[in-house]
Amino acid sequence: MTGTDTEAWPRCGHSAGGERCPGRRVDPYTACLAHLDSADLAAHLAALRPGADLDHRGTRFTQDLLDELLAPLRDPATGRARVGKADFDEVRFTGEAEVRDVEFDDCCSFASAVFDAMLHLREVCTGGDLQLSRARVAGDVWLDNTRVAGDAWFNEARFEGTLRFCVERVGRSASFRSLTCAEAYFEGVDFERGADFTGMRVAGKASFEGAHFKKGSACFDKAGIEGDMPFDGAHFAQNVTFRDATIGGDLSFLNATSEADVHFRRTAFRRTAVIGPLVCPGTVDFSDAVFESAVTLEVAAKEVRCLRTRWGSTAALRLRHADVDLTDAVPAFPVSVVGRPRPFASPEGEIAEPGLTPKQVSVVSVKGVDAAYLVLADVDLTRCLFVEAVHLDQLRLEGRCRLAEPPGGPRWIHRRTLAEEHHWRAPRYRGWTAAPDNNEHHSPEVLAPVYRQLRKALEDGRNEPGAADFYYGEMEMRRHSDSASRGERTLLWLYWALSGYGLRATRALTWLLLAMTATVFAMMLWGIPKTDPDPVSEGTADGRRISLTTKKPTPVNPDGPHAQRLSGERFEKSLRVVANSVIFRASGQDLTTTGTYVEMTARLVEPGLLALALLAVRNRVKR
């Protein structure tokens, strides 16, 4: 220290090796507690009474000296020492240090203290804060059966060994920002106003089993945990955040309860194999997270966000109730999103899911995803956005995947549609679902390729009937596309009107029945002649030879009132003509000129309608 520096406390006058002792001198003496002679030390200790304040900043301590200091403060009946305010900032402990059976009426501070070995606080109670910020401990730090009425400060502390923060209760907030240790155990701790673990570095396991974060949030932002992080039985009253954290092991939330959101934004999971089972009534956010190894996520939540999430290996997302957003996610290996039908289980039975409304897992977006590595099983896709996803033709849909349907009523047929088609039709037709706020709707030119790729995906999965609905959607978008020529749209319109693009057998059969009915009436009214023409033979005989010529008279058009032409006999003849025309055969019936042309038309049109009906049936039952 230079002559211009202001000392934080009156320093000891003892010097050794040219260095002045940094310990605070004990009034009215000129030396610190460690350098008092025996007589002065005895006199100072004799003057202490239970509840006295202690200020020995910068002093060098041993366990024997600490015991001597606390001895006059102990109640002979209970053996517990009572201290007012204790200030041990920048002290230096040689050997193991144990603070046992001590009640601090005010705060107890070991800020920037240095411990050559283990630090053990046992049966300690503070009426104010407990301060170990920037402390250095060469061994373990154990806090057993300790209670802190105020804040607990461990910011930038460095422990070479294990931290066992077995504190029964922290009355206010706890801060472990940039703490470094080998392992950490915060099991069963009640954090009344939350805890801040930002930037904490743990070389091994960090356990929070049974911890309770009652009023404040639990912040693990930028923390680095190389081992597992069990939160079994923990309770979170507010948000839990792991933003920019690095986690090397598994995260277990068995029987843990959360009342708010859990955030893993930009978290790097190095060797994490399992996360969960996590039950959260709000949002579990994995946006921008990176999974470097194969992982299983078991989550029951209202919403699960995986925006821009990167999977460097296989992943299985086993979810319940959640709305899942996979926008711009990057799967480098197969990733499956599976809706789990039953609650997650613990050794005690099924895990409760308070605050969650039972419903099927819903995937709301796969925009920007390479669907070649994506598997969706037993999920609701009624709101899912597919536009901008790539390789949709390789997407795998397994189990019961529900898609949106058109509104009810005779105008719209039953089929599976994309949410984007709903958004496009909603401004034009009633009953279709409008796009959510800030979401644009896409034109038919954009939606047609999406339907085409999804159709191929189902066809490759041998689900021809399911692919038929996507084919119908593709043709609908082509029919409404402004980029298609008028001739193409006309052909598509006729194809749709006659048979629903070869997928609606009822429509084709209805047209066939109408065509046959019209043909029958046309034959009865104008096609069947008035009478069947009889052949007439004419010839000459010259004595030895007879020459005969047989001619068939031209059929006579029927006359008389139309009602008389609708007889049973004429109906039978007309029906035979129509029935033969359906299978493209000539009826053999003598017809009028009008009837001949009607039969030719029927032989061209009606077999086509029958073929369309058969095609529609085949498309619905093909495997």
MARMI-239234 format. One record per residue (C-alpha): residue in three letters; x, y, z. Coordinates in steps of 0.001 Angstrom, whole numbers, padded with zeros to 6 digits, always signed. Last residue first. Example, Ala and Ser with C-alpha at 12.3 -4.5 7.8 and 13.67 -1.06 7.14 Angstrom:
% residues 2
Ser+013670-001060+007140;Ala+012300-004500+007800;
***
This chain:
% residues 623
Arg-052427-049445-050141;Lys-055285-048374-052389;Val-058714-047954-050802;Arg-059437-044271-051441;Asn-057582-043951-054730;Arg-059294-047095-056045;Val-062738-045700-055284;Ala-061919-042468-057091;Leu-060563-044351-060104;Leu-063756-046443-060285;Ala-065834-043259-060300;Leu-063630-041675-062959;Ala-063919-044799-065111;Leu-067715-044671-064847;Leu-067670-041038-065933;Gly-065489-041933-068909;Pro-067797-044821-069819;Glu-070668-042291-069822;Val-069138-039664-072088;Leu-068132-041409-075342;Arg-070811-044104-075627;Ala-073351-041484-074484;Thr-072357-039139-077317;Met-072637-041914-079889;Glu-075997-042952-078447;Val-077330-039384-078725;Tyr-076074-039175-082292;Thr-077867-042376-083236;Gly-081001-041319-081394;Thr-081228-038103-083411;Thr-080936-040062-086642;Thr-083574-042448-085419;Leu-082537-045656-083817;Asp-082648-049362-084635;Gln-081296-051139-081582;Gly-078097-053165-081803;Ser-076951-051580-078501;Ala-073445-050723-079637;Arg-070941-051313-076880;Phe-068988-048805-074796;Ile-069702-050281-071345;Val-071889-047316-070464;Ser-073431-047318-073976;Asn-074861-050781-073453;Ala-076822-049667-070428;Val-078036-046596-072311;Val-079390-048578-075311;Arg-081034-051133-073043;Leu-082641-048365-071002;Ser-084040-046798-074188;Lys-085668-050075-075300;Glu-087214-050642-071876;Phe-088419-047033-071688;Arg-090032-047321-075188;Glu-092001-050334-074033;Gly-092997-048711-070755;Ser-094329-045621-072476;Leu-093002-042086-072400;Arg-093832-041415-076087;Gln-097460-040749-075226;Ala-096432-037866-072942;His-094463-036299-075755;Pro-097624-035848-077829;Gly-097645-037364-081318;Asp-094781-038251-083515;Pro-091859-040620-083369;Asn-089279-040376-086115;Val-089556-043119-088686;Pro-086635-045457-089004;Thr-085414-045652-092612;Pro-086803-048767-094285;Lys-084672-051882-094407;Lys-084118-053245-097878;Thr-083964-056785-099167;Thr-083250-057320-102867;Leu-084327-060596-104457;Ser-083319-062096-107863;Ile-085000-065330-108866;Arg-083416-067395-111625;Arg-084807-070066-113996;Gly-087937-068617-115302;Asp-086988-064959-115311;Ala-088114-064141-111742;Thr-087706-060603-110374;Gly-087081-059244-106825;Glu-088143-057101-103846;Ser-087661-057804-100150;Val-088808-055384-097389;Pro-087203-055493-093893;Asp-089475-054368-091043;Pro-088811-050987-089360;Asp-089576-051052-085635;Thr-092241-048469-085068;Lys-092176-044798-084044;Pro-088402-044820-083900;Ile-086507-044692-080550;Gly-084229-041626-080355;Trp-086607-038699-079983;Leu-088620-038800-076776;Met-087713-042176-075343;Met-084101-041880-076456;Ala-083737-038406-074991;Phe-085358-039571-071751;Val-082928-042488-071446;Thr-079950-040284-072319;Ala-080896-037754-069660;Thr-081165-040516-067089;Met-077832-041983-068135;Ala-076158-038576-067894;Leu-077723-037902-064505;Leu-076630-041304-063214;Leu-073108-040789-064540;Trp-072971-037308-063006;Thr-074013-038761-059677;Leu-071531-041599-060060;Ala-068715-039080-060637;Arg-069736-037032-057586;Thr-070085-040099-055390;Ala-066689-041410-056477;Arg-064926-038256-055282;Leu-061178-038637-055762;Gly-060693-038382-059537;Tyr-060055-034640-059308;Gly-063387-034073-057524;Ser-065171-036202-060108;Leu-067060-034103-062651;Ala-066757-030613-061165;Trp-063082-030951-060213;Tyr-062006-032298-063599;Leu-064105-029618-065289;Trp-062435-026902-063173;Leu-059016-028399-063849;Leu-059663-028280-067577;Thr-060821-024673-067330;Arg-057826-023702-065173;Glu-055475-025185-067744;Gly-057198-023347-070586;Arg-057099-020059-068685;Ser-053382-020419-068108;Ala-052005-021008-064626;Ser-050138-018174-062867;Asp-053275-016901-061152;Ser-053586-020152-059247;His-057094-021124-058200;Arg-057166-024432-060091;Arg-053552-025144-059147;Met-054388-024602-055464;Glu-057338-026941-055710;Met-055198-029533-057510;Glu-052650-029478-054685;Gly-055368-029736-052056;Tyr-056877-032777-053783;Tyr-053423-034374-053963;Phe-053008-033665-050242;Asp-056314-035394-049576;Ala-055247-038385-051695;Ala-052016-038797-049718;Gly-053986-040161-046777;Pro-055594-042774-049008;Glu-052164-043699-050461;Asn-050418-044225-047145;Arg-047535-046413-048291;Gly-044972-044195-046481;Asp-043593-043088-049835;Glu-047149-042051-050724;Leu-047387-040060-047504;Ala-044209-038100-048246;Lys-045233-037683-051877;Arg-048472-036023-050832;Leu-046574-033758-048458;Gln-044377-032642-051336;Arg-047328-031906-053617;Tyr-049272-030050-050917;Val-046270-027793-050330;Pro-045795-027340-054085;Ala-049435-026106-054411;Leu-049233-023726-051434;Val-046908-021162-052994;Glu-048827-020762-056250;Pro-052054-020787-054202;Ser-050984-017532-052515;His-049647-017320-048975;His-051221-015632-045964;Glu-049145-013302-043828;Asn-048847-013812-040097;Asn-048694-010663-037921;Asp-051867-011655-036077;Pro-052972-015222-036621;Ala-054258-016189-040080;Ala-058019-016565-040422;Thr-059752-019911-040008;Trp-062338-020737-042690;Gly-066034-020456-041848;Arg-066945-017697-044267;Tyr-065214-017439-047610;Arg-062934-014880-049228;Pro-060882-013419-046361;Ala-060605-016915-044789;Arg-059516-018707-047987;Trp-055800-017885-047787;His-055517-018442-044012;His-057392-021725-044282;Glu-055052-022824-047054;Glu-052116-021961-044775;Ala-053551-024195-042032;Leu-053179-027121-044402;Thr-056119-029306-045349;Arg-057492-032745-044575;Arg-060746-033528-046380;His-064535-033415-045906;Ile-066268-031625-048748;Trp-067192-027971-048637;Arg-070437-026520-049990;Pro-072745-028932-048178;Gly-071925-027556-044743;Gly-069051-027764-042299;Pro-065920-025681-042461;Pro-062878-027226-044147;Glu-060651-029507-042065;Ala-057354-028897-040286;Leu-054894-031730-039776;Arg-054713-034539-037214;Cys-051673-036793-036942;Arg-052675-040142-035480;Gly-049671-042449-035769;Glu-046726-041456-037908;Leu-046027-038572-040257;Arg-042561-038751-041780;Leu-041236-035761-043716;Gln-039226-036751-046786;Asp-041403-034886-049324;Leu-041195-031902-046992;His-037571-031574-048042;Val-037505-027887-047117;Ala-039807-025873-044826;Glu-040670-022410-046152;Val-044453-023063-045983;Phe-045381-025761-043475;Leu-047271-023785-040798;Cys-049035-026068-038312;Arg-052394-024953-036972;Thr-054347-028197-037537;Leu-051192-030281-037125;Asp-052166-032101-033912;Val-049612-034729-032910;Asp-049564-038518-032707;Ala-046152-038856-034380;Leu-044065-036267-036207;Val-040666-037390-037546;Leu-038152-034834-038827;Tyr-034789-035572-040440;Ala-035781-034866-044058;Ala-037928-032014-042742;Asp-035109-029496-043021;Val-036869-026829-040966;Gly-037458-023255-042169;Lys-041077-023228-041099;Val-042005-026276-039001;Ser-044759-024447-037116;Val-047682-025007-034741;Val-047047-028598-033671;Ser-049908-029474-031301;Val-049735-032080-028542;Gln-053237-033406-027938;Lys-055150-031862-025080;Pro-055423-032033-021299;Thr-055410-028532-019779;Leu-052308-027943-017663;Gly-052236-026031-014365;Pro-051329-029032-012264;Glu-049804-032028-014079;Ala-049399-034799-011509;Ile-046710-037433-012064;Glu-047988-041004-012349;Gly-046772-043428-009697;Glu-044392-043366-006723;Pro-041401-044601-008752;Ser-042107-041737-011152;Ala-044319-041745-014227;Phe-045001-039336-017068;Pro-048644-038857-017894;Arg-050226-040960-020658;Pro-050881-040195-024336;Arg-047371-038948-025253;Gly-047377-036792-028368;Val-044169-037591-030205;Val-041762-035179-031863;Ser-038924-037160-033436;Val-035555-035773-034488;Pro-033409-037722-036953;Phe-029918-036250-037329;Ala-028618-032797-038320;Pro-031808-031156-037052;Val-031735-027360-037435;Ala-034809-025570-036076;Asp-035947-022623-038215;Thr-039427-022603-036637;Leu-039986-025669-034463;Asp-042869-024281-032358;Val-044599-026885-030201;Asp-047949-026204-028526;Ala-047834-028505-025514;His-050336-030927-023982;Arg-047736-033673-023429;Leu-044332-034173-025006;Arg-041781-036841-025789;Leu-039132-035076-027868;Ala-036645-037688-029060;Ala-033305-036441-030365;Thr-030602-037856-032614;Ser-027340-035940-032835;Gly-026099-032394-033421;Trp-029547-030951-032737;Arg-029699-027184-033208;Thr-032597-025057-031939;Arg-033452-022171-034251;Leu-036839-021790-032541;Cys-037518-024775-030288;Arg-040361-023409-028192;Val-042493-025677-026022;Glu-045874-024355-024883;Lys-048446-025316-022278;Ala-046108-027846-020723;Ala-045472-031552-020139;Val-041873-032246-021088;Glu-039766-035354-021582;Leu-036759-034509-023742;Thr-034500-037382-024808;Val-031007-036555-026036;Ala-028313-037804-028390;Ser-025290-035533-028127;Glu-024342-031948-029020;Phe-027676-030312-028256;Val-027497-026574-028975;Ala-030103-024092-027721;Asp-031177-021214-029990;Ser-034740-021464-028612;Phe-035188-024179-025978;Asp-038090-022415-024211;Val-040405-024251-021834;Thr-043512-022102-021569;Gly-046209-022144-018888;Pro-047848-024814-016729;Cys-044516-026669-016453;Val-043976-030377-015785;Leu-040449-031586-016589;Pro-039707-035309-016894;Gly-037141-034238-017618;Ile-034038-033677-019703;Val-032127-036835-020610;Ala-028885-037581-022487;Thr-026957-034359-021897;Arg-023353-034621-023013;Arg-022640-031066-024107;Phe-025969-029242-023787;Ala-025331-025640-024823;Thr-027970-023144-023702;Arg-028855-020363-026136;Arg-032326-020019-024570;Phe-033010-022679-021916;His-035980-020917-020296;Val-038479-022419-017847;Asp-041755-020575-017370;Ala-044000-020249-014318;Glu-045569-022293-011506;Ser-043093-025153-011548;Thr-043193-028443-009698;Ala-040496-031118-009481;Asn-041674-034723-009152;Leu-038717-035876-011267;Phe-037049-032817-012783;Ser-033791-034446-013922;Leu-031302-032525-016021;Asp-028569-034760-017436;Gly-024929-033855-017874;Gly-022552-031300-019397;Ile-024586-028128-019155;Thr-023389-024818-020561;Ala-025543-021777-019872;Asp-026304-018991-022351;Arg-029771-018566-020794;Phe-030602-021136-018110;Thr-033654-019376-016657;Val-036287-020541-014167;Asn-039316-018282-013893;Gln-041353-017981-010711;Ala-042640-020197-007904;Phe-040184-022987-008640;His-040361-026160-006522;Ala-037747-028911-006436;Gly-038691-032581-005932;Asp-035995-033817-008284;Phe-033919-030906-009577;Pro-030952-033047-010639;Met-028204-031198-012522;Asp-025685-033685-013906;Gly-022035-032878-014591;Glu-020042-030154-016337;Ile-022169-027272-015118;Gly-021255-023891-016592;Ala-023636-021071-015722;Lys-024200-018316-018283;Asp-027721-017756-016912;Phe-028668-020058-014035;Cys-031358-017764-012580;Ala-033990-019111-010203;Ser-036799-016579-009922;Gly-038144-015026-006759;Lys-041013-015861-004451;Lys-040632-019497-003398;Phe-037600-021128-004957;His-037729-024433-003104;Ala-034912-026994-003322;Gly-035899-030655-003030;Glu-033086-031850-005250;Phe-030893-028998-006432;Ser-027765-030964-007337;Ala-024788-029642-009282;Lys-022494-032427-010495;Gly-018953-031936-011727;Ala-016701-029049-012697;Val-019174-026440-011496;Arg-018964-022907-012862;Met-021577-020300-011870;Gly-022008-017564-014467;Thr-025447-016549-013225;Phe-026548-018647-010254;Asp-029046-016105-008878;Ala-031521-017327-006291;Gly-035146-016725-005474;Arg-036842-014708-002769;Glu-037541-017328-000086;Phe-034855-019750-001211;Asp-035754-022818+000844;Val-032898-025327+000559;Gly-033662-029057+000361;Glu-030591-029897-001697;Phe-028247-027149-002810;Tyr-025296-029402-003593;Ala-022369-028195-005660;Glu-019375-029977-007156;Ala-015837-028900-008048;Cys-016365-025203-007351;Thr-016507-021807-009054;Leu-019026-019057-008223;Ser-019511-016554-011044;Arg-022791-015300-009519;Phe-023859-017327-006497;Ser-026493-014919-005176;Ala-029180-015772-002653;Ser-032296-013690-002028;Arg-034158-013218+001250;Gly-034804-015459+004205;Val-032480-018231+003048;Arg-033678-021408+004730;Glu-032456-024830+005798;Val-028987-024327+004436;Cys-027324-027480+003131;Phe-025104-025539+000749;Arg-022633-028337+000253;Leu-019948-026802-001939;Thr-017377-029345-003046;Gly-013644-028739-003404;Glu-011424-026096-004935;Phe-013857-023395-003928;Arg-013706-020039-005693;Ala-016107-017243-004749;Glu-017049-014813-007507;Asn-020377-014025-005811;Phe-021211-016141-002779;Trp-023702-013805-001064;Ala-026582-015163+001020;Asp-029221-012551+001805;Gly-031013-012122+005132;Ala-032368-014591+007685;Val-029741-017229+006908;Arg-030202-020616+008576;Thr-027580-023350+008799;Asn-028176-027010+009444;Asp-024940-027834+007608;Leu-022977-025364+005485;Trp-020048-027239+004011;Val-017277-025722+001905;Asp-014754-028224+000613;Gly-011025-027596+000166;Ala-008660-024822-000971;Val-011184-022102-000191;Arg-011009-018636-001752;Ala-013654-016036-000880;Arg-014699-013575-003597;Ser-018159-013242-002005;Leu-018565-015243+001205;Gln-021234-013085+002910;Leu-024084-014334+005054;Asp-026648-011570+005506;Gly-028691-010711+008584;Gly-029979-012572+011626;Thr-027476-015342+010970;Cys-027771-018914+012249;Val-024990-021490+012370;Glu-025509-025139+013328;Arg-022453-026113+011311;Leu-020328-023877+009084;His-017383-025882+007725;Leu-014539-024439+005668;Met-011939-026923+004367;Ala-008300-026090+003757;Asp-006042-023082+003241;Phe-008957-020682+003598;Val-008718-017196+002110;Ala-011307-014491+002860;Ser-012423-012134+000081;Ala-015754-011572+001872;Phe-016096-013651+005047;Ser-019061-011690+006385;Cys-021592-012512+009103;Cys-024657-010296+009321;Asp-026660-009386+012436;Asp-027689-011359+015488;Phe-025156-014029+014579;Glu-025873-017319+016333;Val-023004-019784+016556;Asp-023051-023538+017146;Arg-020056-024318+014974;Val-017659-022354+012786;Glu-015059-024824+011572;Ala-011879-023871+009719;Glu-009373-026425+008479;Gly-005743-025344+008329;Thr-004526-021758+008205;Phe-007314-019258+007797;Arg-006579-015873+006204;Val-009035-013060+006825;Glu-009982-010833+003897;Asp-013361-009887+005404;Phe-014043-011395+008823;Asp-016766-008985+009973;Ala-019195-010368+012535;Lys-022204-008356+013727;Gly-023735-009336+017040;Val-022391-012678+018159;Arg-024029-015367+020267;Ala-022129-018590+020954;Arg-023954-021820+021612;Gly-022803-024158+024394;Thr-026368-024457+025626;Ala-025991-023893+029378;Pro-022577-022228+029312;Asp-023807-019690+026745;Arg-020934-019040+024391;Leu-019422-015607+023728;Pro-016392-016104+025997;Ala-015390-019179+023898;Leu-015825-017598+020473;Leu-012401-015909+020318;Glu-010574-018880+021830;Asp-012231-021190+019294;Leu-011130-018898+016460;Leu-007554-018858+017759;Asp-007490-022643+017963;Gln-008912-023007+014432;Thr-006184-020783+013090;Phe-006643-017214+011975;Arg-004623-014520+010221;Thr-006404-011175+010473;Gly-007476-009180+007393;Arg-010728-008099+008985;His-011123-008889+012633;Asp-014324-007068+013523;Leu-016527-008902+016020;Asp-019653-007379+017534;Ala-020666-008501+021024;Gly-023869-010490+021544;Pro-022450-012668+024317;Arg-019792-010697+026272;Leu-016168-009933+025499;Ala-013944-008193+028110;Ala-012211-011424+029141;Leu-011236-011995+025526;His-009445-008659+025367;Ala-007625-009172+028680;Ala-006504-012659+027688;Leu-005227-011389+024362;Asp-003389-008525+026057;Ala-001691-010930+028470;Ser-000829-013498+025816;Asp+000708-011003+023426;Leu-001536-009757+020655;His-000303-010745+017197;Ala-003202-012927+015963;Leu-005864-010582+017364;Cys-004352-007620+015560;Ala-001772-005365+017144;Thr-001715-001716+018271;Tyr-004017-002168+021246;Pro-007057-000159+022296;Asp-008691-001501+020206;Val-007793-004673+018347;Arg-005792-004007+015242;Arg-007254-005048+011922;Gly-005015-007549+010189;Pro-002954-006565+007131;Cys+000385-007367+008846;Arg+003115-005105+007462;Glu+005645-006646+005152;Gly+009419-006156+005599;Gly+009984-009808+006425;Ala+007538-009583+009318;Ser+005753-006456+010546;His+003351-005985+013453;Gly+001573-002631+013698;Cys-001826-004097+012872;Arg-003925-002013+010567;Pro-006663+000485+011208;Trp-009386-000341+008633;Ala-009989+000355+004958;Glu-006599+002062+004694;Thr-006472+005134+002483;Asp-003818+004926-000197;Thr-001506+007934-000661;Gly+001321+006397+001330;Thr+001339+003415-000899;Met+000000+000000+000000;
***
